[in-house]
Amino acid sequence: MNVIDVDAHPALEEKYDELVPVLLHGDIELCHYFLDMPKVREYLAGIR
């Protein structure tokens, strides 16, 4: 797991701006604003 300060990276700040916090798996955005556990579980079940 990597935690990245979006505000410290201009390109990420431009891309995610008001969506922080955001949870990604690679380039796939799983959720933003809050942890959407049902969506994360559904995603993880699909990659097994």
KEVEXDREN-556411 format. One record per atom (N, C-alpha, C, O, CB): residue in three letters; x, y, z. Coordinates in steps of 0.001 Angstrom, whole numbers, padded with zeros to 6 digits, always signed. Last residue first. Glycine has a CB too. Example, Ala and Ser with C-alpha at 12.3 -4.5 7.8 and 13.67 -1.06 7.14 Angstrom:
Ser+012850-002250+007080/Ser+013670-001060+007140/Ser+012900+000030+007870/Ser+013409+001138+008039/Ser+014084-000598+005725/Ala+013190-005690+007800/Ala+012300-004500+007800/Ala+013200-003300+007800/Ala+014236-003319+008465/Ala+011308-004473+009046/
# end
This chain:
Arg-009804-011868-008402/Arg-009234-013127-007899/Arg-009286-014204-008927/Arg-008848-015326-008669/Arg-009952-013587-006662/Ile-011126-009658-009158/Ile-009745-009801-009623/Ile-009086-011074-009120/Ile-007912-011316-009402/Ile-008930-008609-009189/Gly-013676-009653-008038/Gly-013552-009804-009483/Gly-012131-009994-009978/Gly-011933-010445-011106/Gly-014134-008626-010148/Ala-013258-009118-005376/Ala-013787-010427-005736/Ala-013612-010701-007234/Ala-013423-011847-007643/Ala-015269-010524-005348/Leu-012493-006416-005558/Leu-011515-007430-005159/Leu-011974-008842-005499/Leu-011154-009681-005873/Leu-011239-007330-003673/Tyr-014973-005244-006286/Tyr-013799-005151-007154/Tyr-012801-006255-006835/Tyr-012320-006945-007734/Tyr-013132-003779-007010/Glu-016513-005839-004022/Glu-016933-006310-005342/Glu-015750-006303-006314/Glu-015559-007253-007073/Glu-018082-005433-005889/Arg-015051-004451-002057/Arg-015193-005924-001982/Arg-015581-006503-003346/Arg-015045-007526-003771/Arg-016259-006317-000917/Val-015441-001823-002982/Val-014091-002368-002887/Val-014147-003894-002844/Val-013367-004558-003527/Val-013365-001817-001640/Lys-018233-001583-002725/Lys-017608-001444-004042/Lys-016204-002041-004046/Lys-015816-002696-005013/Lys-017554+000033-004458/Pro-018549-001913+000086/Pro-019188-002837-000867/Pro-018543-002776-002255/Pro-018333-003812-002886/Pro-020681-002520-000983/Met-016907+000325+001082/Met-016521-001081+001269/Met-017242-002042+000324/Met-016587-002936-000212/Met-016790-001494+002694/Asp-015859+003140+000295/Asp-017052+002421-000139/Asp-016738+000923-000101/Asp-016356+000330-001110/Asp-017506+002876-001578/Leu-014670+005646+002180/Leu-014356+004260+001815/Leu-015656+003509+001541/Leu-016453+003275+002450/Leu-013536+003553+002943/Phe-015137+008867+000638/Phe-015273+007944+001760/Phe-014960+006532+001259/Phe-014987+006269+000057/Phe-016711+008017+002389/Tyr-013892+010351-001526/Tyr-014609+011008-000424/Tyr-014715+010123+000806/Tyr-014416+010572+001912/Tyr-015998+011415-000873/His-013908+007507-003748/His-013376+008778-003289/His-014344+009368-002265/His-015487+008925-002159/His-013150+009758-004482/Cys-012883+004335-005134/Cys-013822+005218-004456/Cys-013108+006513-004075/Cys-011880+006596-004080/Cys-014424+004530-003201/Leu-011290+003243-007184/Leu-012290+002428-006501/Leu-013321+003282-005783/Leu-014513+002978-005823/Leu-011619+001493-005514/Glu-009866+003791-010210/Glu-010386+004505-009049/Glu-011504+003665-008424/Glu-012530+003410-009054/Glu-010905+005932-009448/Ile-007098+002279-011563/Ile-008539+002135-011376/Ile-008963+002825-010085/Ile-008481+002489-009003/Ile-008946+000642-011352/Asp-004428+002140-011883/Asp-005095+003312-012456/Asp-006603+003296-012256/Asp-007306+004193-012722/Asp-004791+003403-013927/Gly-003858+000569-008892/Gly-003238+000905-010177/Gly-003861+002192-010687/Gly-003827+003217-010006/Gly-003413-000250-011218/His-006499+001328-007284/His-005742+000097-007480/His-005140+000234-008862/His-005815+000041-009873/His-006646-001216-007336/Leu-007182+004057-005051/Leu-006901+003517-006378/Leu-006276+002137-006265/Leu-005610+001819-005280/Leu-005977+004460-007165/Leu-009164+006281-003379/Leu-008556+004953-003278/Leu-008426+004389-004680/Leu-009410+004255-005407/Leu-009399+003998-002363/Val-008905+009591-002138/Val-009247+008705-003244/Val-008498+007389-003054/Val-007345+007377-002624/Val-008901+009359-004623/Pro-010185+012237-000087/Pro-009294+011118-000351/Pro-009831+010229-001471/Pro-011036+010137-001705/Pro-009091+010299+000917/Val-010286+014024-003153/Val-009462+013476-002084/Val-010298+013326-000824/Val-011072+014232-000514/Val-008233+014373-001818/Leu-011623+015365-005099/Leu-011993+013961-004884/Leu-011231+013310-003739/Leu-011503+012161-003392/Leu-011760+013174-006144/Glu-010795+017901-005778/Glu-011791+017788-004711/Glu-012203+016341-004417/Glu-013058+016117-003560/Glu-013015+018591-005076/Asp-008086+016818-007364/Asp-008554+018040-006726/Asp-009505+017788-005557/Asp-009051+017491-004452/Asp-009231+018907-007741/Tyr-007219+014953-009257/Tyr-008127+014527-008193/Tyr-008716+015675-007384/Tyr-009768+015502-006769/Tyr-007413+013602-007273/Lys-005674+016360-011222/Lys-006565+015262-011597/Lys-007621+014976-010531/Lys-008791+014778-010859/Lys-005756+014007-011860/Glu-004207+018282-009802/Glu-005072+018704-010896/Glu-006106+017624-011234/Glu-007268+017931-011498/Glu-004233+019038-012134/Glu-002822+016598-008059/Glu-003725+017611-007510/Glu-004700+018089-008592/Glu-005885+018277-008320/Glu-002919+018808-006936/Leu-001287+015190-009874/Leu-002317+014482-009106/Leu-003324+015462-008515/Leu-004524+015191-008475/Leu-001674+013646-007985/Ala+000359+017273-010781/Ala-000463+016514-011739/Ala-001592+015766-011027/Ala-002718+015716-011522/Ala+000413+015516-012527/Pro+001644+018224-008364/Pro+000749+019063-009166/Pro-000157+018288-010134/Pro-001331+018630-010280/Pro+001568+020040-009945/His+001899+016808-005381/His+002156+016441-006771/His+001174+017194-007666/His-000004+016841-007723/His+002030+014896-006980/Ala+001037+017395-002883/Ala+002471+017548-003119/Ala+002858+017240-004570/Ala+004020+017397-004945/Ala+003248+016640-002178/Asp-001620+016738-002741/Asp-001280+018159-002786/Asp+000198+018405-003078/Asp+000573+019507-003479/Asp-001650+018816-001479/Val-001525+013974-002393/Val-001943+014512-003686/Val-001540+015973-003821/Val-001157+016406-004908/Val-003457+014365-003865/Asp+000608+012001-000932/Asp+000035+013320-000669/Asp-000273+013973-002017/Asp+000629+014467-002694/Asp+001012+014213+000190/Ile+000000+008583-000852/Ile+000600+009693-001595/Ile-000145+010975-001243/Ile-001375+011019-001257/Ile+000561+009431-003136/Val+000746+005467+000309/Val-000013+006674+000626/Val+000718+007835-000032/Val+001908+008044+000201/Val-000161+006888+002190/Asn+000543+002183-000836/Asn+001255+003456-000891/Asn+000296+004582-000540/Asn-000828+004635-001037/Asn+001881+003686-002290/Met+000846-001174+000000/Met+000000+000000+000000/Met+000888+001232+000000/Met+001863+001309+000746/Met-000960+000001+001214/
# end
